[in-house]
Amino acid sequence: MTTRPVGRLLGVGAAAPSLRLSARDVGAAWGRAGRGQVAICAADEDTLTLAWEAATRALRAADVDASAVDAIFWGTSRPPFAEGPSLAFLAAAVGVRENATGALFAGSTHAGMEALIGAADAIAAGSAQIALVIASDALRPGPGTNFEARCGAGAAAVVLGGDGGAGTLGARVSRTRPMLDRYRGDGENDVRDLYDARLFREEVFLPTMTQVTAALASFDVRAWSLPDPDGRLGATVAKQAGISTPASSLVYDAVGDTGAAAPLLGGVVAMDAPGLVAIVGTGGGRTTGTLVDVETPVPGAARVLDELGGGHAVSYAEALRARGQLVPTGETTPMGVPPESAMFVRGAYEMLGLLGGRCVDCGTISTPPSIHPHCVNCGGPKLEPVEVARSGSVHTFVVNQTMPAPFVAPLPIAVLDMDDGARLMLQVVGDGSDVEIGRRVDLILRKYAHERGVPVYGFKARVRADNGKGT
């Protein structure tokens, strides 16, 4: 067991996708009962967009600029690119500088714990002063499996530093058991359910969890984050270990089993008060637990449950369409150029970092600068790259009622006046029913398309629900 402190907590954040599916609706489709709900991604959301939102909130809570991050560690069982620049895309979208180090951990629900440990070790070794840890997941369960009614999605982020902060990462313990739990085969998109749930429970999960929780329980732990693969095992582990209701149960009730994000989400929920928090994660034959010594409430922790709340209720059929498991027949309209073409390579930072070009002569921001290499106001040829503001107001808009596949109508598009004076034209999240001229919006990272097997990302406008119109 490692006991040396290996990182200070500067801030945390969380995110959940926009859709909610009732377990009762899933059960009804297959002649089973169901309780609770799960969060699932809309068609333009995935593990990367969730990771971006959680990371943005954690950095804001920590009062740390993304450019100050030395290393970024991301854990997800399913990266958006099977082989490709998943971590680089996330780093660029968050705004982490180009020379930041880090790593992507993937392949199992243990990946979130691996990201946390990797970041803590980087801080302890002195190779990073500020590290950003992100765990996100959006598994796609096989239709009709028992896992389907518990399979959720979400993300958690933690900002770690070498000093300061509100708490410390400390002791950790790990166990390895070579066995096949939930997995995907080559060429498969859906996660297979456990072959023998009773065998997994009695001979793998419970014995391993007992070893890990017993080691951590020797400390005076105030709150626990425990894995709960089927909606019952978490409570069983807690009972056997003499633990009261784990903090992670609040997360499971809100969004379901979030895979690689579940350990950190359950942990950050409990970081709103002083005391030891035990975080346990499992998957892929590994189980790891670590302690967090919370000295004062960690910035951002008190908002985590609110960040996971809300969501739009959808039917089972709508959920299957959102996950891409129910696909209409018909022709699609492919993009004119592949995502690895020169246009995307040269415009990657403009799309992921939302960059504009500020005229050095008159200060007008032209967007995007690759299309407008001269100032749209005075015609000046000298533009400096700047990040466009992330909030603004609707100048005008249109709602398209007919769109070729893979786009789905109604599709709102708005011209936006941003708070820094830039003017953008972007898609708006939702069906357009909440869009009005003058309405305040925030820009969020979303997936625009899935082209030639890979996602294409950009920013969309999300209408604020709490403030009506603005100027």
Secondary structure as UniProt FT lines:
FT   STRAND          8..15
FT   STRAND          19..22
FT   HELIX           23..29
FT   TURN            30..31
FT   STRAND          37..40
FT   TURN            43..44
FT   HELIX           47..62
FT   HELIX           66..68
FT   STRAND          71..75
FT   HELIX           86..94
FT   TURN            98..99
FT   STRAND          101..105
FT   TURN            109..110
FT   HELIX           111..125
FT   STRAND          130..138
FT   TURN            143..144
FT   HELIX           146..149
FT   STRAND          153..161
FT   STRAND          167..176
FT   TURN            186..187
FT   STRAND          191..192
FT   HELIX           197..199
FT   HELIX           200..205
FT   HELIX           206..217
FT   STRAND          221..225
FT   TURN            229..230
FT   HELIX           233..240
FT   TURN            241..242
FT   HELIX           248..255
FT   HELIX           259..261
FT   HELIX           262..269
FT   TURN            270..272
FT   STRAND          275..283
FT   TURN            284..285
FT   STRAND          286..294
FT   TURN            299..300
FT   HELIX           301..303
FT   HELIX           304..308
FT   STRAND          312..314
FT   HELIX           316..322
FT   TURN            323..324
FT   TURN            339..340
FT   HELIX           342..352
FT   TURN            353..354
FT   STRAND          355..359
FT   TURN            360..362
FT   STRAND          365..366
FT   TURN            369..371
FT   TURN            376..378
FT   STRAND          383..387
FT   STRAND          391..400
FT   TURN            405..406
FT   STRAND          411..418
FT   TURN            419..420
FT   STRAND          423..428
FT   TURN            433..434
FT   TURN            437..438
FT   STRAND          439..451
FT   TURN            452..453
FT   STRAND          454..463
//
